[in-house]
Amino acid sequence: MKRKVLIVAPTQGVYGGIEVTVLTLAKWLAAHSHYEPVIAFKRVSRYDFKEELITTCEASGIRFHLVERMSRDLLKLIHSVDLVHGHNPSPDVFLMAKLLAKPYLLTTHNYRRTSSSPGAWLRRMLVHSADYRTYNSEFVHKTWETEPNPKSAVIPTLSELPQLPPSSYQRKGFFFISRWIEKKGVRELIQAYQLAGLAPDEWPLMMAGRGPLEAWAKDYIAKHKLQGIHLLGFISEDTKNDQIARCKWMVTPPNTKEDMGLTPIEARHAGVPIIATRDGGIPESAGPAALLCTPGSSAELATLLRQAAAMPKEEYHARAQQGKDSLSSYLKPQSIYAEIYDELSQ
């Protein structure tokens, strides 16, 4: 009989990085382990559950619940399982798990902010009180822990890595996908593309995602009569994988102390090299072959776009292969979580 594990994570209601991670792990557990996963996405205040999240969860075939924090539904779910795998420190999940004597693994996706506030103290206590804790990047890990601990580990964020691109694809241009909010590099990338002055047909910039900066982007592109930038809006996982397979470079330029990057990992797996910023955990996920620049600098990013466009084929293919080959020493197998669950269940 399979043991039940509740994978619970906060959500802003959209299908983003943490939601991808949770669903990917749950599907692997259901198919390959002796654990039966149950998902709970806990709504963050001021956000609503979006249809894209609901339909993606339904399509996964995994039992899922959309819950409120400190809710009776959440308590019932924790009571019904054998152990709890929380994502990011949440007082309600921690207290309910401890109250019901459930083993508790915590995965922390966000770096520790420097603050002496009661909230910061509480988050630190929650992280260090977990029965086992994992972090999605070495950058995040070092902000929470300074000494080695047998009950903690760095495990890069999981995703369903895309299939290798068809050999018939003729790769072209750049691809960007993210939430369209400040600090994710939307403004800097559009302005960098403008500065780079590349041939729009040969070096198009495909930009996917939704968010408040969409209106700004459309106005800026129209005002400056920019050619070659294509705004795709929200796209499905299959479409995202297809866009990765068709581009020559993935561009990931945040300026927000990004905890780690999921799409650079997906691109490397497909043999697509990365242009990124030296921001938080991004260099880790972008890999040793990436082209890197200062976060927030459109001028430096434009230089990298031109460098990428002018790169000889031999260097390009060498970088693509190095990025892909180095994933084997960077990623951890998804079975590692089942092993941690086994350890906690003893």
C-alpha positions in Angstrom: 0.0 0.0 0.0 1.4 3.4 -1.0 2.1 6.0 1.7 0.5 9.4 1.2 2.5 12.6 1.0 1.0 16.0 0.9 2.9 18.4 -1.2 1.7 21.9 -0.2 2.9 25.2 -1.6 1.8 28.8 -1.6 0.5 30.1 -4.9 -0.4 33.5 -6.5 -2.9 31.6 -8.5 -0.9 31.2 -11.7 1.1 28.4 -13.3 4.7 29.4 -12.5 7.9 28.0 -11.2 6.8 26.6 -7.9 3.7 25.2 -9.4 5.8 23.5 -12.1 8.1 22.1 -9.5 5.2 20.6 -7.4 3.4 19.1 -10.3 6.6 17.6 -11.7 7.5 15.9 -8.5 4.0 14.7 -7.9 3.8 13.1 -11.3 7.1 11.4 -10.8 6.1 10.0 -7.4 2.8 8.7 -8.7 4.5 6.9 -11.6 7.8 5.6 -10.0 7.6 5.4 -6.2 5.7 3.8 -3.4 4.3 7.2 -2.4 0.8 8.6 -3.4 1.1 12.3 -3.9 -1.6 14.8 -2.9 -1.2 18.4 -3.9 -2.4 21.5 -2.0 -1.9 24.9 -3.5 -2.5 27.5 -0.8 -3.7 30.9 -2.0 -1.6 33.9 -1.2 -3.6 36.9 0.1 -4.8 39.3 -2.6 -4.5 36.7 -5.4 -7.1 34.5 -7.0 -6.8 31.0 -8.5 -6.5 31.4 -12.3 -8.0 29.1 -14.9 -4.6 28.2 -16.3 -3.5 26.7 -12.9 -6.7 24.8 -12.5 -6.7 23.3 -16.0 -3.0 22.3 -15.8 -3.6 20.6 -12.4 -6.7 18.7 -13.8 -4.6 17.6 -16.9 -1.9 16.2 -14.6 -4.1 13.4 -13.3 -2.9 14.1 -9.7 -5.3 14.7 -6.9 -5.1 18.3 -6.0 -6.8 20.9 -3.7 -6.9 24.7 -3.8 -7.0 25.8 -0.2 -6.9 28.9 2.0 -4.3 29.4 4.7 -5.1 28.3 8.3 -8.2 26.5 6.8 -10.0 23.5 8.1 -9.5 22.0 4.6 -5.8 22.2 5.0 -5.9 20.7 8.4 -8.0 17.8 7.1 -5.5 17.2 4.3 -2.5 17.1 6.6 -4.4 14.7 8.9 -5.1 12.3 6.0 -1.5 11.8 4.9 1.6 10.1 6.3 4.0 13.0 5.8 4.1 16.6 4.6 6.4 18.2 2.1 6.0 22.0 2.4 7.4 24.5 -0.1 8.6 27.8 1.5 8.1 28.3 5.2 4.5 28.7 6.3 3.5 28.9 9.9 0.1 27.2 9.4 1.6 24.2 7.6 4.4 23.8 10.1 2.1 24.0 13.1 -0.5 21.6 11.7 2.1 19.1 10.8 3.7 19.2 14.2 0.2 19.1 16.0 -0.6 16.0 14.0 2.9 14.5 14.4 3.5 14.3 10.7 7.1 14.1 9.5 7.8 17.5 7.8 10.2 18.2 4.9 10.6 21.8 3.9 11.9 23.0 0.5 12.9 26.7 0.5 12.8 28.5 -2.8 13.6 32.0 -1.6 16.7 33.5 -0.3 16.8 34.9 3.3 16.2 38.6 3.4 18.3 40.6 5.8 15.9 41.9 8.5 15.4 41.9 12.2 11.6 42.0 12.0 9.5 39.4 13.9 8.4 38.0 10.5 12.0 37.4 9.5 12.8 35.8 12.8 9.7 33.5 12.4 10.7 32.4 8.9 14.2 31.5 10.1 12.7 29.5 13.0 10.4 27.7 10.6 13.2 26.7 8.3 15.5 25.4 11.0 12.7 23.6 12.8 11.8 21.3 9.8 12.7 17.6 10.2 14.6 17.9 6.9 15.2 20.9 4.6 16.2 21.4 1.0 17.1 24.5 -1.0 16.7 25.1 -4.7 20.2 26.7 -5.2 23.5 27.1 -3.4 22.8 30.8 -3.4 19.6 30.3 -1.4 21.2 27.7 0.9 24.0 30.0 1.9 21.6 32.7 3.0 19.9 30.3 5.5 22.8 28.1 6.6 26.5 28.6 7.1 27.5 25.2 8.4 27.1 21.7 6.9 24.1 19.8 8.2 23.2 16.1 7.5 19.5 17.1 7.5 19.8 19.6 4.7 20.6 19.5 1.0 20.7 21.6 -2.2 18.4 20.2 -4.8 17.8 22.3 -7.9 14.2 22.9 -8.9 12.6 20.1 -10.7 10.7 20.4 -14.0 9.6 18.1 -16.8 12.6 18.6 -19.1 11.5 19.0 -22.7 12.2 16.5 -25.4 15.2 17.1 -27.6 14.3 19.3 -30.5 13.7 17.7 -33.9 16.8 17.7 -36.1 14.7 19.4 -38.8 14.4 22.6 -36.7 16.4 25.6 -38.0 17.1 27.5 -34.8 16.7 31.2 -34.9 16.8 34.2 -32.6 16.3 34.6 -28.9 13.6 33.3 -26.5 12.4 34.9 -23.2 9.7 33.6 -20.8 8.8 34.9 -17.4 6.1 36.7 -15.4 6.0 40.2 -16.8 6.7 42.1 -13.7 9.3 44.5 -12.6 12.8 43.1 -12.0 12.4 40.2 -14.3 14.3 41.9 -17.1 11.4 42.7 -19.5 12.3 46.4 -19.9 16.0 45.7 -20.0 15.7 43.0 -22.6 13.5 45.1 -25.0 15.8 48.1 -24.6 18.8 45.9 -25.1 17.4 44.4 -28.3 16.7 47.9 -29.5 20.4 48.9 -28.8 21.8 45.7 -30.3 20.5 46.7 -33.8 20.3 43.1 -35.1 18.5 42.0 -38.3 15.0 41.3 -37.1 14.3 38.5 -39.5 17.5 36.6 -38.7 17.5 37.4 -35.0 13.9 37.7 -33.8 13.1 38.0 -30.1 10.3 35.8 -28.9 8.8 36.9 -25.6 6.3 34.8 -23.6 4.4 35.4 -20.4 1.8 37.6 -18.9 1.8 40.4 -16.4 1.5 44.2 -15.7 4.4 45.1 -18.0 2.6 43.9 -21.1 1.0 47.2 -21.7 4.3 49.1 -21.3 6.0 46.7 -23.7 3.3 47.1 -26.4 3.4 50.9 -26.1 7.3 51.0 -26.2 7.5 48.7 -29.2 4.9 50.8 -31.1 6.4 54.1 -30.1 9.9 53.2 -31.2 8.7 51.2 -34.2 10.8 48.2 -33.2 10.9 45.2 -35.5 11.6 41.6 -34.6 10.0 41.5 -31.1 7.1 39.0 -30.9 4.9 39.0 -27.8 3.4 35.6 -27.4 1.4 36.0 -24.1 0.7 33.0 -22.0 1.8 29.8 -23.7 1.3 26.1 -22.8 4.1 23.8 -21.7 4.2 22.1 -25.1 4.4 25.5 -26.9 7.2 26.6 -24.5 9.2 23.5 -25.3 8.7 24.1 -29.0 9.9 27.7 -28.6 13.0 26.5 -26.7 13.7 24.0 -29.5 13.4 26.7 -32.2 15.6 29.4 -30.6 19.3 29.7 -30.7 19.6 31.4 -27.3 17.6 31.5 -24.1 17.7 34.9 -22.5 17.1 35.1 -18.7 18.0 38.7 -17.4 16.4 39.3 -14.0 17.6 41.9 -11.5 15.9 40.7 -8.3 18.3 38.3 -6.6 16.5 35.5 -8.4 16.7 32.4 -6.3 17.3 30.1 -9.3 16.2 29.7 -12.9 14.1 26.9 -14.2 13.9 27.8 -17.9 17.8 27.9 -18.3 17.8 24.3 -17.1 15.2 23.4 -19.7 17.1 25.2 -22.4 20.4 23.5 -21.5 18.7 20.1 -21.6 17.6 20.9 -25.2 21.2 22.0 -26.1 20.3 25.7 -26.2 22.9 28.0 -24.6 22.0 30.8 -22.2 22.4 34.6 -22.0 21.8 35.7 -18.4 22.6 38.1 -15.6 24.8 37.4 -12.6 21.7 37.6 -10.4 21.3 35.4 -7.4 21.2 31.7 -8.3 20.8 32.3 -12.1 24.5 31.7 -12.9 24.1 28.2 -11.3 21.2 27.2 -13.4 22.6 28.9 -16.6 25.7 26.8 -16.3 29.4 27.2 -17.1 28.9 28.0 -20.8 26.5 30.9 -20.4 27.1 34.5 -21.4 26.7 36.6 -18.3 26.3 40.4 -17.6 25.5 42.7 -14.8 21.8 42.7 -13.7 19.8 45.7 -14.8 22.2 46.8 -17.5 20.6 47.1 -20.9 23.9 48.2 -22.4 25.7 45.1 -21.3 22.9 42.8 -22.3 22.9 44.4 -25.7 26.6 43.6 -26.0 25.9 40.0 -25.2 23.1 39.8 -27.8 25.5 41.1 -30.4 28.2 38.7 -29.2 25.8 35.8 -29.5 24.7 36.8 -33.0 28.3 37.1 -34.2 29.5 33.9 -32.5 31.3 31.4 -34.8 29.4 28.1 -35.3 32.1 26.1 -33.7 32.0 28.2 -30.5 28.2 28.2 -30.4 28.0 24.4 -30.7 30.7 23.9 -28.1 28.8 26.2 -25.6 25.6 24.4 -26.3 27.2 21.0 -25.7 29.0 22.1 -22.6 25.8 23.5 -21.1 23.9 20.3 -21.8 26.7 17.9 -20.6 27.3 19.8 -17.4 23.6 19.2 -16.3 24.5 15.7 -15.2 26.6 17.0 -12.3 24.2 19.8 -11.5 20.8 18.2 -11.3 19.7 15.6 -8.8 17.4 12.6 -9.7 13.8 13.1 -8.7 14.1 9.8 -6.6 16.1 11.8 -4.0 12.9 13.1 -2.5 11.5 9.6 -2.1 14.7 8.7 -0.3 14.3 11.6 2.0 10.6 10.6 2.6 11.8 7.1 3.5 14.4 8.6 6.0 11.8 10.7 7.6 9.3 7.8 7.9 11.7 5.6 9.8 
